[in-house]
Amino acid sequence: MPKTEIISEIERKHVITLLEHNKRVDGRALTEIRPIEIETGLIEKAEGSARIKMGKTQVIVGVKTGLGTPFPDTPDKGVFTTMAELVPLASPIFETGPPNENAIELARVVDRGVRESQCLDLKSEEMVFIPGEKVRILFLDLYIMDHDGNLFDACALGAAAALLNAKINQVEVNSDKGEVEVLDERIPLPLIREKLPISTTFARIKNYQIIDPCLAEEHVMDTRLTLSITPEGNIVAAQKGLAGYFHYEEIQSLNKLAQEKSQELHKLINSEVE
């Protein structure tokens, strides 16, 4: 048997034994989120940025903008795109090269939460200058610096903080000439704060459900559920991972807990980012 499987089995038994005694590997309760630290504005050349620490997990999120052509099927909308980079220094399992399936899933989950919440007004005059020709392109970049589990929630929190922190250049439009000029004056992104989503992630290990799994718990979890929730309490996106399952009653219970925890996280964001 490969060495990794031996380590995984030992780890699995340890995690499950602790859960049987209502304990976790890092000392938390089953419904407790790790301590969170938020820092914004740390990247001077970015329009917006944030660093999030959830326990030992650390991510940096940056917002950059540019001008470009809209997609043919949405000529009256600005462009929003999300990318994730799993930096090798964050974990020995991360490798250089094109994004793998984990990076793609992470980016899509964060992107879907922002997009489906409609917290970003892509049709606003700050995003669309000449319909069909010239719009603002918004890049949301997720960088994983330390991986100790639950990258989904850390990146979603970082995305919210970075978007709120972002200041974009105003643009002056000359419709007659079909030209736009980027000005020095900066303004906030066209965000609807009441719709800005934050996610909560749960893991199922045997018959136990836990919130905010650390890396050791992720190694042995049977399935995973991420819910993106707005300050108004609306679930705008959900993502299930792995081959396991949750019972209907469990999902109902986890949704109730997610609503409570997301409100706490929204209050934290509001207190840390003006």
Secondary structure, DSSP 8 states (H G I E B T S, - for coil): --HHHHHHHHHHHHHHHHHHTT--TTS--TT----EEEEE---TTSSEEEEEEETTEEEEEEEEEEEE---TT-TTS-EEEEEEEE-GGG-TT--SSS--HHHHHHHHHHHHHHHHHT-B-TTSTTTEEETTTEEEEEEEEEEEEE-SS-HHHHHHHHHHHHHHH-EEEEEEEETTTTEEEEEEEEEE--B-GGG--EEEEEEEETTEEEES--HHHHHH-SEEEEEEE-TT--EEEEEEESS----HHHHHHHHHHHHHHHHHHHHHHHHH--
